[in-house]
Amino acid sequence: MTELTALIVDDVPANREFLERLLAGAKFKVTAAGSGTAALQSVDHLETLPLAVVDMKLPDMSGLELVTKLRQKYPDAYVVVASMYDERSRMEQAFAAGCNVYLVKPHGFMDLFKRLMQDKPDNLRKAPPIIIDQYGPRPFKPSTRPLTPTPS
C-alpha cells in the first residue's frame, strides 16, 4: 500500500505538531510548513498531493491564496481550510477558492481524523463540500447572494 502525503500549513508550531501526530496516526506521510511559501516549496517536487490542511491566516499570504495555488497544481487534492473564524463569508470564500472542508478550530479535528481513517482522500473529494464546527460535520450550502470580501 502506497503511503499518502499530507501537507499541513500553520504558522503556530503547536498546531502543526498536533496535526502532524493526528495525520501520522491516519497513516499519512506528513510534510509541514509555517508559511505559504515554505509549503509550496516543500511540495513542489510532488506529482500528486492527496491531502492539504491549510490555516486561514499565514504570515506571508492568506490561506485562500495558498488554497488557490494548491488547487491549480493539485486539482485532485482533498483540501481542508482550518480557521478560528466561523463567519459565513469566510466559509463562502474558502469554498470558492477550492476547499473541500472548512474546519472551525478547535472543533472538528477528530471528525476529520475519523473520515480519513474510513476513506481515502480521493473518495472523500468526490463527496459534497462540508463544514465541520462545534455542531459536527454538515453539508455546505452556498449562499444565493454575491460574495463580499472579508478583511484578512
Disulfide bonds with the S-S distance in Angstrom:
none
